[in-house]
Amino acid sequence: MSMEDPFFVVKGEVQKAVNTAQGLFQRWTELLQDPSIATREEIDWTTNELRNNLRSIEWDLEDLDETINILFVALSRELQFPSCAK
């Protein structure tokens, strides 16, 4: 079993979500520019999916930021007090 760096796992998930959001955003702008091409249900569905996708990306990035900050503090302490790290 290989251990993957969690950073790259989250990065991949975020990139996939960003790609999905780009597609949803493109469709959403098409629907808003020409509402006659879709039903109200499709417009609402696309709007909600885009909103939910962006929230998910935001939460993933917040988690990643917290993780990086925790690691930064731990590394700073280790560098500041090397004898305590052993």
KOLNUPA-468081 format. One record per residue (C-alpha): residue in one letter; x, y, z. Coordinates in steps of 0.02 Angstrom, whole numbers, plus 50000, padded with zeros to 5 digits. Each point is the difference from the previous one (the first is absolute). Layout:
BEGIN
aXYZ/...
This chain:
BEGIN
m500005000050000/s500735016849951/m499795015350108/e499565015449902/d500405017450061/p498325007150062/f500425016649917/f499994992049829/v498414990350038/v499095015950049/k500785009449854/g499314987049881/e498275000950079/v500005019049992/q500584999949819/k498614987949954/a498725010950090/v500665015649913/n499824991549831/t498214995350044/a499655017850059/q500685007049836/g498814989149901/l498535004650111/f500455018549989/q500094999149811/r498284991749992/w499305012250128/t500575015249898/e499264992349842/l498344997650089/l499985017750066/q500455007549831/d498604990649913/p498694993950124/s498944993049858/i501224985449977/a499594992450169/t498634997350126/r499945009250165/e500414983350082/e501634998449903/i500495017850042/d499634996950185/w500894983250000/t501555007249915/t500025014850119/n499884988750153/e501314987849936/l501205014349963/r499715007750171/n500254983350089/n501554996049899/l500795016850042/r499604997650185/s500834983049996/i501555007549920/e500035013750131/w499904987250142/d501374989249923/l501135015249984/e499635005350179/d500464982450061/l501585000449897/d500465017050069/e499744993950179/t501074984749967/i501405010449925/n499955011950149/i500094985450123/l501494992849909/f500835017049991/v499825002550188/a500654982450035/l501495002449885/s500385017150074/r500014992650176/e501104985749944/l501255012149923/q499925011450152/f500164986050128/p500864985449913/s500354990250160/c498134999350041/a499574991949834/k500894983750042/
